[in-house]
Amino acid sequence: MDSSPRTRPPATLASLAAELGISRTTVSNAYNRPDQLSPQLRMRVMEAARRLGYPGPDPVARSLRTRKAGAVGLLLTDQVSYAFRDPAAVAFLEGLTLECDRARVGLLLVPARPDAEDVAAVSRAAVDGFIVYSMPDDDPHLEAALARPVPAVICDQPGLSGADLVGIDDAGAMRQVADHLIGLGHRRIGVVCMRLGRAVMDGAVTLARQHAARYHVQRNRLAGLEAAFTEAGVAWDRVPVVERFEHSVAAGASATAEVLSMDPGITAVIATSDVYALGAVEELTRRHQRVPEDVSVTGFDGVKAALDAGITTVAQPVVDKGRQAGRLLLEPGRRAQGRELVLPTTFMPGRTTAPPRL
């Protein structure tokens, strides 16, 4: 005779409903639509589920039944860790997750390294739509996301016809920086910019590369500077522009050192991000050059560390950018495409700019 202990079969939605004497719909609502139940009834369901070992509705079965994954995919232009290291990306994530929380959907981070060609993570991602965050226009991950039969909203870049876009006027905002420096009397400048293409490149940037940049944000910011300084009589092809692939304070510092090696007499360093501007200040301080008495420094983004340091910059509403992208994607009955939402920016003069030394 078999004396082994009997194992109770795992609880199911049906057995839990029978145990409580309620319908399976009521049990399902306790998990998926808790607002449909009284707090007391939902608590009774959840306590019985814990006691019987019921793990909850099968998410895979639910997605097959409803044809909804219950998640938004965030397509990043780098490794997932970048989203938690870059201050602007962190702020964007904050805004997007607020909208996901409001809509009661999850968020799946989908990395898309610029130098990677495998798009399987995008093709297989169980999501109801994509937020594309700052991608180059020739990225295969972007192409794979747009080929999926789900909606997509592009944030910042690239600008594609027929796709919803949330961003700012990068050229116009950077022109305010240029006008500020021109008004102070600066004509001898250097520029430190973020990556312009998918291939790793660190070094001086030709005019042709600026105009053909695959990252539209950087291309537009450089275009704003070129237009303003050209009008002021500065030969833009003689302005040292240095690119860095990595976005870090250390990269901003090394790029500033390279700019100074190309023209030791510059009176201002324009960085296309606040992170690079902080690196520029660090490098100038290491060289015992005063900011702004010897060299002025400007940034872009308006991140907290830069504002605390008094960097002259352009503040953009990054948290709101994330919220607006989420709203466009998650709005009920979404139909429209090709909408473009341009958010306002604010030029913020700080302590790092002054007239050039005589």
N, C-alpha and C positions, 0 to 999 in steps of 0.2 A: 504494500500500500504506500502510495506516495505521501510522505509527511512534510514535503517542502511547503513553506508558507505561500498562500495564494497572493498573487499580486493584483491589486485593484487596477482595472484598465484606466488609462488616462481620461480625465474629464474632457468632455466636448461641450460645445455650445448647447447642443440638444440636451445632454445629460444635466448640465447646470440649470437649464430652464426647467426640466422635469423636477429636479431637486427642490427648486424654489416655487414651483407651481405657477410659473409665469411663461409668457411666450418667448420664443427665440429672438423675436424682434426687440423685445424689451431688454434682453441680455445684450444684444448687439448695440443698442442705443446707449447702454451704460458705458461702452467703450468709444463709440464713434459719434454719438450725439447726446452727450450727457445733459444738455440743456432740456431734453425732452422728458427727463425723469426728475422726480423730486429728490432732494439730497438724501433723504432717508432710504428711498428705494435703491438708489445707486450704491449707497454704502452697503446695503444688505447684499446686493449682487457681488460687489467687489470682495466683501468678507467671505462669502461662500466660495468665490473663485479661488481665493488664497487657500481656504481650508481643503478644497477638493483638488488643488493643483492645476486649475485651468489657466493656461498661459495667455489667453486672450485670442481674438480672431486672427486667423492666419493672414498676414499681410499680402502674401503672394496670391492666395485665393481671392482675397478682397480686390486686389488690383485687376485680376482676370475678370472678375464679375462686373466691376464698375468701369474698367478700362481707365482707371486713374491710379497713378503711383502715389499720389499724396505728397509729392516732393518737387522742389524747384532745383534745377541744376545750375550752379554758378561756374561758368567756364573761365578759368584763370589763365593769364598769360605766363605763368611760372609755376614753380612747385607750390604745393598747398601751404607749406610753412611761410611762404611769402605773404600770404593773407594775414598772418599774425605778427609779422615783423615790420611791414611797411605801414606807417601811421595813416596814410590816406586810405589804403586798402582796409585797414582795421575800421576806420570810420564808415567806409562804404558798407562793410559787412554789418555794422551796427544798424544802419538804416534798413538794409535788406532784411535782416532777421526780425526787425520790428514788424515789417509787413507780413513776413511768413508767419510770425506768431499770431498776428491779427487774423490771418486767413486760415490758421490752424493747419499749415502744411510744413513739411520738413525742408531742409536745405542740404543739398549734396554738393560738396566741393569737388570739381572735376579739373585736375591739373592739366595744363597744356604747355609743356616746356617748349620754348621757341625752336629748339634744335631737335625736337622729337617728331617723328613721322607717324608713329603708331597711333591711330585714332580710335582704337577699340574701346577705350574708356568712355569716349563720347558716344559712340554708336550703340553701346550696350547699356548706358546709364538709364536706370528706371526713374524717369522724371516726366513731369507733365509739361515742361517748358524749360527754356534756357535763358539765363541772364549772361550775356557775353561781356566780360569786363576787360576793356582796354586791350584788344587783340590787334595784331598786324593784319592788314587786308589780304595777305597771301598765306595765312596759316591754314594747314589742312584740317586742324581741329575745328576751326570756324566753319569751314566748308561742310564738315561732317555734321555739325550742329544744325546748320541751316537746311541740310538735306533731310533731317528728321521731320516727320509729320506732326510736329508740335510747335507752338508759338515760340518766338525768341524776341528778346529786347536787348539792344546793343547799348552799352554804356561807354561813353567817351569816343571809342573808335572800334572799328572803322565806320565811316559813313557810307551806308549801302542803300541804294534806292529800294523801296518796298519794305524795308525793315524799320521797326520802331526804334527811335534813338533818344537817349537822355544824355545831355552833356552841357558844355559851356562854350562860349565864344573864345577859344584859346588864343586866336590871333589878336582879337580886340583887347583881351585882358593883358596879354604880353605887351601890346602896344602902349598901354598905360605905364608899364615899367620903363619902356624905352623913352617915352615922353618925359617921365620924371627925371631920368638921368640926363637927357638932352637939355632939359630946363636948368639943371644944375651946372651944365657946362661940360659934361663928359663927351668926348669924341673918340677916345682911345680905350677900347673895351675888349674884353675877352668873354667867351661864352662856354659854359659847361652844360652839356645836354645829355639826356638819357638815350638809351639805345634807339637806333633808327631802323634796324632790321633784325631779322631772326638769327642771322649768323653772328657769332661772337666777334665783336670788333671793339678795340680800345685804341683811340688815337685821334689824330686830326681829321676833320671832316671837310671834304671838298664841297663846293657849291652844288655840283651835280648830285651828290649823295643827299644833301639837305633837301633838294627839290624832289627827289625820288623816294624819300623816306616812306617805308611801309607802315610806320606808326604815325597815324594822322595827327595825334595830339602834339608830338614833338615837331612834326613838319609845320603845323600851323603856328606853333609858338615861335619857331625860328623865322617863319614868314612874317609874323608881326614885327619882330625885331628888324628884319631886313628892310621892310617898307619904311619904318620910322627912321632908321639911321641913314638909309639912302636919301630920303628927303632932307635930312640934316646935313648932307654933303659928305657922308662917310662911305668910302668904297667898301662895300660889304664883302667882296671877295678877298679883302686883305685883313678882315677881322678873324682872329684865331678862334675857331670853334672846335672843341674837343669832346668826343663821345666816350661814354662808358657803358658797358653792357650791364654790369652789376649796379643795383640801386642801393647804395649804402653811403654812410658818412665818409668811410675810408676811400671809396671810389671818387666821391666829390673832392676830397683832399688831393688825391693823386692827379685827377684831371686838372685841378687848379694849378698844381705844380707844373704840369705840361703846358698849360696856357702861358704861364709866366716865363717858361723857357723859350716859348715862341715869340713873346713880346714882353720883356721885363719892365717896360715903361707904361703898361696899361694902368688906368686909373679906376676901373670898375670891372668886377666880375659878375656876369649875369648867369645865374643858375636856373635851369628850367624846372627845378624842384627845390623844396625847402631842405630836403635831406642833403642834396648837393651843396646848397648854400651854407649849411652848418659845416660841411666838410671844407668849404672854401675859407670860412672864418678860421677854422682849425689850422689849415695850412698857412694862412697869412700870419697868424699868431706865432706859429712855429718859426717863421722866418723873421720875426720881430718887426713885421709891418703892421701898422695900426689900422684898425677898421673903425670909422671910415676916413680918418685923416689922411692915410696914405692910399688906401684902396677901398672903394665902396663895394658893397656886396648886396645882391638882391636874390630873392627866391621866388617860389610859386607853390601854392596850395593852401597856406594858412594853417599848417599843423601846429599843435600846441607847443612843441619844443622850439619851433622857430619863433612863434609869437612871444614866448617867454624870454627868448634870447634877443628880442628886439629887431629881428630881421625885417627889412623892408620886403614886402611880399604881396601877392594877390591871394586873398582868401576865397576859396570856393566852397559851396555848401555840400560837402562830401556825404554827410549823413543823409541829408535830404535827397541827394542823388540816388543813394541806395533805396530810399523809401519810394521815390518816384518810379524807379525802374521796376520795383516789386509791384507797385500799384498797376502800372501799365500791363504787366504780365498776368496779374492775378484778378483783374477786375472781372466781375460776373458778365457772362455773355460777350466775352471779348471777340470782336470781329475786325475792327479797323487795323490796318497796317500802314506803314509809311508815315506815322506821326513822329514829329520831332519836338522835343521839349528842351528848350535852352534855358538853363538856370542862371541867375545873376551872380556876378562876382563882385568883390570889393577890394579896391587897391588900398593897401595899408602901409603908409610910410612909417619906417621905424628908425632905429638908432644906427643903422649900418650904411646909410647913404649921406653924403655931404658933397659940396662942390669939390672939384679936383684940386689937388695941391698945385701951387704955382711953380 
